[in-house]
Amino acid sequence: MSDERPTVRPVTLSRMAELTHACEAVSKLTVDLEDELEVSHRRARETILEAKRISLLDEDDSGEEPVYTTTDVGLSFLSAIRDEDWSQVSTILETRSPHYGTFIEVLENVENAGLDTLLTQLEEAQEFSSYSYNQTSVEVLGDWAERLGRVQRNAFTGNYYLVDQAAISANFHYLLLDVYDDLEERAGVDLRQRYLSIPRLREETCERLGCTRDDFDAALLELCRQNVGKLELSGAPMDTAAKDSALGIKRIALSEEDGLVSTSQSTQQVMAGVEQFGKKYYYLAVHDRDIEYSQEAT
């Protein structure tokens, strides 16, 4: 397999963490890594070459077979994973991975975009470089960025957007009402409904604000607390359609099994509502639009 490849290889964050950790204390041959990671030769080579491109591993080819050792960058990568500092992991990848760095840069410029639009923008950004993108590479990079919390993807439309940790502003209630009205209008004139799906409100509002889902939930609960009687949270039966989505929500967590530093990855396709006093709510109703929101109360 050639060292040079214009697109990013289909490698998971979990696999890169395992590989980097495996070479942390002792230099390893490819065959050693195949055994330790329990992967095929081709998969081991793909992961090694991508880790080399990101400067996580160093190759010594002075012997009969090349051996691989974790670099200082790789040690920083592992340290951030052990601390579950996913923001730092993302920063390392932005700096070291030409594909990931451009992916984040393009999203900063377009703010939010579907896969096709994003792919077009990435191809234009790398027009005069030796790197390229296809649908698979965009999905791989999107997977990294989503799991690290740098990017979110609307679970209903598929649009990617960057996350701002300070995106909830003092006019949150006005924006929420705008989203509420838009979703109500899409239901059709004869199907206007007072109770709207919180997961859909969350996904649309987060995309417009660039806020995290957790921050949206906290702001919504506080808004309801400040406007009792005007806003109403409602539960739902177990099989409610409000829990369904086209795409899953991707998560990552530290997992240390058999002494190997790795990450536990999950994709949840059942959408969550909001929880208050041990009860879950999936719908929101607006009974009075004259609402107020004070961040000082949060």
C-alpha positions in Angstrom: 0.0 0.0 0.0 1.5 3.4 -1.0 2.4 5.9 1.6 0.8 8.6 -0.6 -3.0 8.8 -0.8 -4.9 12.0 -1.7 -8.0 11.2 0.4 -8.1 10.5 4.1 -8.1 6.7 4.9 -11.3 5.2 6.5 -9.8 5.0 10.0 -11.7 5.5 13.3 -10.5 7.6 16.2 -10.7 4.5 18.4 -8.3 2.6 16.1 -5.9 5.5 15.9 -5.9 5.7 19.7 -5.2 2.0 20.1 -2.4 2.1 17.5 -0.7 5.2 19.0 -0.8 3.6 22.5 0.5 0.3 21.2 3.7 2.1 20.0 4.0 4.3 23.1 6.6 2.3 25.1 8.2 0.0 22.6 8.7 0.3 18.8 6.5 -2.2 16.9 6.6 -4.0 13.6 3.5 -4.1 11.5 3.0 -7.8 12.2 3.1 -7.0 16.0 0.4 -4.3 15.5 -1.7 -6.7 13.5 -1.7 -9.2 16.4 -2.1 -6.6 19.2 -5.0 -4.8 17.5 -6.4 -8.0 16.1 -6.8 -6.6 12.6 -5.8 -7.7 9.1 -2.5 -6.6 7.5 -4.3 -4.2 5.2 -6.3 -2.6 8.0 -3.1 -2.3 10.1 -1.3 -0.6 7.2 -4.1 1.8 6.5 -4.1 2.9 10.2 -0.3 3.2 10.3 -0.1 5.3 7.2 -2.8 7.7 8.4 -1.2 7.9 11.8 2.1 8.7 10.1 0.5 11.5 8.0 -0.9 13.1 11.2 2.5 12.8 12.9 1.3 10.4 15.6 3.9 7.7 14.6 7.5 7.8 13.4 8.8 5.1 11.1 12.3 3.7 11.3 13.1 1.8 8.1 16.8 1.2 8.8 16.2 -2.5 9.5 14.8 -5.4 7.4 11.3 -4.3 8.4 10.2 -0.9 9.4 9.3 -0.3 13.0 7.0 2.4 14.4 7.2 4.5 17.5 4.8 7.1 19.0 6.0 10.7 18.4 5.7 13.7 20.8 2.6 14.6 18.9 1.2 11.1 19.5 2.0 11.4 23.2 0.0 14.6 23.4 -2.8 12.9 21.5 -2.8 10.1 24.0 -2.6 12.5 27.0 -5.7 14.4 25.7 -7.6 11.1 25.2 -6.7 9.9 28.8 -8.0 13.3 30.1 -11.1 13.0 27.9 -10.1 16.4 26.6 -11.9 16.0 23.3 -11.4 19.7 22.4 -7.6 19.2 22.6 -7.8 16.0 20.5 -9.6 18.0 17.8 -7.1 20.8 18.0 -4.2 18.3 17.4 -6.0 16.9 14.4 -6.8 20.4 13.0 -3.1 21.2 13.2 -1.7 17.9 12.0 -4.2 16.4 9.6 -4.4 18.4 6.3 -7.8 16.8 5.6 -9.4 17.5 9.0 -7.9 21.0 9.2 -9.4 22.0 5.8 -12.8 20.3 6.8 -13.0 22.6 9.9 -11.8 25.7 8.0 -14.4 25.2 5.2 -17.2 24.8 7.8 -16.1 28.0 9.4 -16.7 29.8 6.1 -20.0 28.2 5.0 -21.4 27.9 8.6 -23.6 24.9 7.8 -23.8 22.6 4.8 -25.1 19.3 3.6 -22.7 16.6 2.4 -22.9 17.6 -1.3 -22.3 21.3 -0.7 -19.5 20.5 1.8 -17.8 18.2 -0.7 -17.9 20.9 -3.4 -16.4 23.5 -1.1 -13.7 21.1 0.0 -12.7 20.2 -3.5 -12.5 23.9 -4.4 -10.4 24.6 -1.2 -7.9 21.8 -2.2 -7.9 22.5 -5.9 -4.2 23.3 -6.1 -3.0 20.8 -3.5 -2.2 17.1 -3.6 -5.1 16.3 -1.4 -8.7 15.5 -2.4 -12.1 14.5 -1.0 -14.9 12.1 -1.8 -18.1 11.2 0.0 -16.4 8.6 2.1 -13.6 10.9 3.3 -16.1 13.6 4.2 -18.1 11.1 6.3 -14.9 9.9 8.0 -13.9 13.4 8.9 -17.4 14.3 9.9 -17.4 11.2 12.2 -14.2 12.4 13.9 -15.5 16.0 14.3 -18.9 14.9 15.6 -17.5 12.5 18.2 -15.0 15.1 19.4 -17.8 17.7 19.8 -16.2 20.1 17.3 -19.1 19.7 14.9 -22.7 18.6 15.1 -24.9 17.2 12.3 -28.6 17.9 12.1 -30.1 14.4 12.7 -33.0 15.2 10.3 -31.4 17.1 7.5 -27.8 15.9 7.6 -26.4 19.4 7.6 -22.9 19.8 9.3 -22.1 22.9 11.4 -19.5 24.0 13.9 -20.3 24.1 17.6 -19.9 27.3 19.6 -19.7 26.7 23.4 -21.1 30.2 24.1 -23.8 30.2 21.4 -26.9 30.6 23.8 -27.6 34.3 23.7 -30.1 36.6 25.5 -32.4 36.4 22.5 -32.7 32.6 22.7 -36.5 32.8 23.3 -37.0 34.9 20.1 -35.1 32.4 18.0 -36.9 29.5 19.5 -40.2 31.0 18.6 -39.0 31.5 15.0 -38.0 27.9 14.8 -41.3 26.9 16.4 -43.3 28.9 13.8 -41.2 27.5 10.9 -41.8 23.9 12.0 -45.5 24.5 12.6 -45.9 26.1 9.1 -44.2 23.1 7.5 -46.9 20.8 8.9 -49.4 22.6 6.6 -52.3 24.9 7.1 -54.7 22.1 7.9 -52.2 20.3 10.2 -51.1 23.1 12.4 -50.4 21.7 15.8 -49.8 23.3 19.1 -47.4 20.6 20.4 -44.2 20.3 18.5 -41.4 17.7 18.8 -38.6 18.9 21.1 -36.0 16.8 19.2 -36.9 18.6 16.0 -36.9 22.0 17.8 -33.5 21.1 19.2 -31.9 20.1 15.9 -33.1 23.1 14.0 -32.3 25.6 16.8 -28.8 24.1 17.4 -28.0 24.4 13.7 -29.1 28.1 13.6 -27.3 29.0 16.8 -24.3 26.6 16.5 -25.0 25.6 20.1 -24.5 22.2 21.7 -27.6 20.0 22.3 -26.9 20.0 26.1 -26.8 23.8 26.1 -30.1 23.9 24.2 -31.7 21.6 26.7 -30.6 23.6 29.6 -31.8 26.9 28.0 -35.2 25.4 27.1 -35.8 24.1 30.6 -34.8 27.4 32.1 -37.1 29.3 29.6 -40.0 27.1 30.6 -39.3 27.7 34.3 -39.3 31.5 33.7 -42.5 31.3 31.7 -44.8 29.0 33.6 -48.3 28.9 32.0 -47.0 30.3 28.8 -44.9 27.4 27.7 -45.8 23.8 28.4 -43.7 20.6 28.3 -45.5 17.4 27.4 -44.7 13.8 27.7 -45.3 11.1 25.0 -46.1 7.4 24.6 -43.1 5.1 24.2 -43.6 4.7 20.4 -43.9 8.4 19.7 -42.5 9.5 16.3 -40.7 12.4 18.1 -38.0 9.9 19.0 -37.2 8.9 15.4 -34.5 10.5 13.3 -32.8 9.9 9.9 -29.3 10.1 11.4 -27.7 9.0 14.7 -26.1 11.2 17.4 -22.4 10.2 17.7 -20.6 10.0 21.0 -17.2 9.1 22.3 -15.8 8.1 25.7 -12.5 6.8 27.1 -12.4 3.0 27.3 -9.4 1.1 28.9 -9.6 -2.6 28.3 -6.7 -5.0 28.9 -4.4 -2.0 29.5 -5.0 -0.6 25.9 -6.0 3.0 25.7 -9.0 3.2 23.3 -12.3 4.9 22.9 -15.8 3.7 23.2 -17.9 4.9 20.3 -21.7 4.8 19.9 -24.3 6.1 17.5 -27.7 6.8 19.1 -30.6 7.1 16.6 -33.3 7.3 19.1 -33.7 11.0 19.9 -34.0 12.1 23.5 -36.4 14.6 24.9 -35.6 16.8 27.9 -35.7 15.7 31.5 -37.0 17.6 34.5 -37.5 16.3 38.0 -37.0 12.8 36.8 -39.7 13.0 34.0 -39.0 13.1 30.3 -40.7 15.4 27.9 -40.9 15.2 24.1 -43.2 18.0 23.1 -43.4 21.8 23.6 -46.5 23.9 23.4 -46.5 27.7 23.2 -49.7 29.1 24.8 -48.6 32.8 25.1 -45.9 34.3 22.9 -45.2 37.1 25.4 -42.3 35.3 27.0 -39.1 36.5 28.7 -35.7 34.9 29.1 -33.0 36.0 31.6 -29.6 34.3 31.5 -28.8 35.8 34.9 -31.3 33.3 36.4 -29.4 30.3 35.0 
